[in-house]
């Protein structure tokens, strides 16, 4: 876990705290520079996302080393 980028580590922490057993991270589950792997694995993405109970997007992060912007909101 320590060798993963901070955003991925933060996501693992969030999913564990929520009791979620499985986690799909595209860039880890699909070899990014392999067109053959991409063709094979990307066909599974619809099923993965359709069956997901939660999607986490780090859209405010500039790269995978920044981490998630986790805000604790009281009363929400």
PLY file of the C-alpha trace (Angstrom):
ply
format ascii 1.0
element vertex 76
property float x
property float y
property float z
element edge 75
property int vertex1
property int vertex2
end_header
0.00 0.00 0.00
2.85 2.40 0.82
4.11 2.35 -2.77
0.76 3.50 -4.19
0.18 7.19 -4.99
-1.54 9.17 -2.19
-4.85 9.43 -4.05
-5.03 5.65 -4.34
-4.07 5.20 -0.66
-6.75 7.70 0.39
-9.29 5.79 -1.69
-8.33 2.51 -0.02
-8.82 4.16 3.39
-12.26 5.49 2.40
-13.46 2.16 1.02
-12.20 0.26 4.07
-13.91 2.68 6.47
-17.15 2.24 4.54
-16.80 -1.54 4.67
-16.53 -1.87 0.90
-14.73 -5.07 -0.03
-13.75 -4.45 -3.66
-12.08 -1.49 -5.33
-11.54 -0.88 -9.05
-8.87 1.65 -10.01
-8.71 1.83 -13.81
-5.02 2.58 -14.03
-4.21 -0.42 -11.81
-6.77 -2.83 -13.25
-5.96 -2.04 -16.90
-2.40 -1.92 -18.22
-2.46 1.60 -19.62
0.12 1.22 -22.38
-1.22 -2.10 -23.68
-3.88 -1.80 -26.38
-4.59 -5.54 -26.09
-5.18 -5.34 -22.32
-7.23 -2.16 -22.75
-9.44 -3.85 -25.37
-10.01 -6.87 -23.13
-10.46 -5.11 -19.78
-12.31 -1.97 -20.87
-15.24 -4.13 -21.96
-15.72 -4.98 -18.26
-15.96 -1.34 -17.19
-19.69 -0.99 -17.87
-20.40 -3.92 -15.58
-18.00 -2.65 -12.94
-19.54 0.82 -12.83
-23.12 -0.44 -13.18
-22.63 -2.74 -10.19
-20.82 -0.17 -8.07
-22.30 1.05 -4.83
-19.98 4.06 -4.85
-17.86 5.95 -7.37
-15.02 8.11 -6.10
-13.61 10.77 -8.39
-10.53 12.79 -7.53
-11.42 15.47 -10.05
-9.93 18.27 -7.92
-6.53 16.54 -7.85
-3.90 17.59 -10.35
-2.24 14.14 -10.23
-2.39 10.86 -8.33
0.11 12.02 -5.70
-2.08 14.86 -4.38
-4.63 12.70 -2.56
-8.35 13.12 -2.16
-9.79 16.38 -0.87
-11.48 14.95 2.19
-13.63 17.40 4.09
-15.40 16.53 7.28
-18.82 18.13 7.28
-20.60 18.39 10.57
-24.37 18.11 10.43
-24.68 16.95 6.84
0 1
1 2
2 3
3 4
4 5
5 6
6 7
7 8
8 9
9 10
10 11
11 12
12 13
13 14
14 15
15 16
16 17
17 18
18 19
19 20
20 21
21 22
22 23
23 24
24 25
25 26
26 27
27 28
28 29
29 30
30 31
31 32
32 33
33 34
34 35
35 36
36 37
37 38
38 39
39 40
40 41
41 42
42 43
43 44
44 45
45 46
46 47
47 48
48 49
49 50
50 51
51 52
52 53
53 54
54 55
55 56
56 57
57 58
58 59
59 60
60 61
61 62
62 63
63 64
64 65
65 66
66 67
67 68
68 69
69 70
70 71
71 72
72 73
73 74
74 75
